[in-house]
């Protein structure tokens, strides 16, 4: 069971906030209050783009205290699998969407003395809700936000006017880079670092912290990447005996959902482990695209995270 | 140290060097120094050079000199008791920056008090590297009067504060740095088994 019930919402507002980035405000279809959430949470948005069914995760960027609406920001990625393109081109004010309940796989550490946020581009969104929450608690935080230019970076002015000197914006078009070593060096014990942005940036930030002797427990990251495309293949479901075709631009999970199979999932980004599924047999190589399974588990090939991973052969049999 | 079914019972994976840390603080007792020597043998000399060792134990002059030589080039601070060692650790943590790695090697009371101090300074307990050496003695809190009994080697043990005979459980509190002791004859008063020397 997915255990994540869907809710119908209406788009109350759409705003172009930067190059290729739109902000969407979603309200309950009957204007009922939405569930409360905590900073760092995301929702999945169900999209019927053409004949395809997708659910993409987006961080909630509004104030966690505000249950009258949810706000998400969507970057129109190129090339897109169709999700962000659908949001940008087909979703207007008044459009109705289905969303999952908020989930938080990226919460700020409650006992931290200080929070250092490192954002790249659209990776700013989870930090907006976190900063709203932490500001109300008078918690100590600083933001280091890298953007291509002021036209490409969303919410720079808003953040600077609201949080003042706690916000540092670095413009790539001016050759400015986040001086992460300097930022991290000499922070007091109990400081936590959080990074969200493109994968190379996350890897760089985690590595920089590690080389400065920051314990793993004090560094946190989140990245929503689309399931990488590949060749079509067949998934055989051992329990029901069904055979389902996974197309080249689809994840196993999406193919199952399109065929009415209720498979477990939470994050849809290969991070949480909820969709871990036992592999009964596979006639070839599994492309593990998650960051949940350990390297030995990946090599063993007995488990697969169906939200992100696929195979490079004709068929795989799963314990579903 | 025997395996326990109680989840809170701490486990001590052993010391491994974090070669990236900018500075190391190690708290140990005499038995723990062997683990520290082994830790140093698994790292380069620069690792020991950026290490401060708080050696909290009562040592003879000869022992002090021998251990100072043994653990060089780390800076060693001798503290006569565990309480003095922990007080010194807390002083160092006041100004320690991120990038400092904390280690503890020795008895469970020593490790427990180091972890407790670390937590008080917002260090995640999982990032403190620990190795148990020496005696199995325990620090126990009487759950009835909340008094602490140090250096417990038997089970049951008499609470030094309220006199209750306590069953020493594997239930452990990281916040209190103590195992929990509960009245052993609550159901049948006077039904007290002979004390066994379980934690020598």
HADDOCK unambig.tbl for C-alpha pairs under 7 A between the chains (distance, minus, plus):
assign (segid A and resid 111 and name CA) (segid B and resid 122 and name CA) 6.71 0.50 0.50
assign (segid A and resid 112 and name CA) (segid B and resid 122 and name CA) 6.45 0.50 0.50
assign (segid A and resid 113 and name CA) (segid B and resid 122 and name CA) 6.88 0.50 0.50
assign (segid A and resid 186 and name CA) (segid B and resid 97 and name CA) 5.26 0.50 0.50
assign (segid A and resid 186 and name CA) (segid B and resid 98 and name CA) 6.25 0.50 0.50
assign (segid A and resid 187 and name CA) (segid B and resid 97 and name CA) 5.55 0.50 0.50
assign (segid A and resid 187 and name CA) (segid B and resid 98 and name CA) 5.51 0.50 0.50
assign (segid A and resid 188 and name CA) (segid B and resid 96 and name CA) 6.68 0.50 0.50
assign (segid A and resid 188 and name CA) (segid B and resid 97 and name CA) 4.44 0.50 0.50
assign (segid A and resid 188 and name CA) (segid B and resid 98 and name CA) 5.55 0.50 0.50
assign (segid A and resid 189 and name CA) (segid B and resid 96 and name CA) 6.22 0.50 0.50
assign (segid A and resid 189 and name CA) (segid B and resid 97 and name CA) 5.01 0.50 0.50
assign (segid A and resid 189 and name CA) (segid B and resid 98 and name CA) 4.79 0.50 0.50
assign (segid A and resid 189 and name CA) (segid B and resid 121 and name CA) 6.81 0.50 0.50
assign (segid A and resid 189 and name CA) (segid B and resid 122 and name CA) 6.64 0.50 0.50
assign (segid A and resid 189 and name CA) (segid B and resid 123 and name CA) 6.89 0.50 0.50
assign (segid A and resid 190 and name CA) (segid B and resid 121 and name CA) 6.71 0.50 0.50
assign (segid A and resid 190 and name CA) (segid B and resid 122 and name CA) 4.53 0.50 0.50
assign (segid A and resid 190 and name CA) (segid B and resid 123 and name CA) 5.71 0.50 0.50
assign (segid A and resid 210 and name CA) (segid B and resid 20 and name CA) 6.79 0.50 0.50
assign (segid A and resid 211 and name CA) (segid B and resid 20 and name CA) 5.12 0.50 0.50
assign (segid A and resid 212 and name CA) (segid B and resid 20 and name CA) 5.94 0.50 0.50
assign (segid A and resid 212 and name CA) (segid B and resid 21 and name CA) 6.17 0.50 0.50
assign (segid A and resid 212 and name CA) (segid B and resid 22 and name CA) 6.59 0.50 0.50
assign (segid A and resid 212 and name CA) (segid B and resid 99 and name CA) 5.70 0.50 0.50
assign (segid A and resid 213 and name CA) (segid B and resid 20 and name CA) 4.59 0.50 0.50
assign (segid A and resid 213 and name CA) (segid B and resid 21 and name CA) 3.71 0.50 0.50
assign (segid A and resid 213 and name CA) (segid B and resid 22 and name CA) 6.06 0.50 0.50
assign (segid A and resid 213 and name CA) (segid B and resid 99 and name CA) 4.20 0.50 0.50
assign (segid A and resid 213 and name CA) (segid B and resid 100 and name CA) 6.79 0.50 0.50
assign (segid A and resid 214 and name CA) (segid B and resid 98 and name CA) 6.26 0.50 0.50
assign (segid A and resid 214 and name CA) (segid B and resid 99 and name CA) 4.96 0.50 0.50
assign (segid A and resid 215 and name CA) (segid B and resid 127 and name CA) 6.02 0.50 0.50
assign (segid A and resid 217 and name CA) (segid B and resid 124 and name CA) 6.58 0.50 0.50
assign (segid A and resid 217 and name CA) (segid B and resid 127 and name CA) 6.56 0.50 0.50
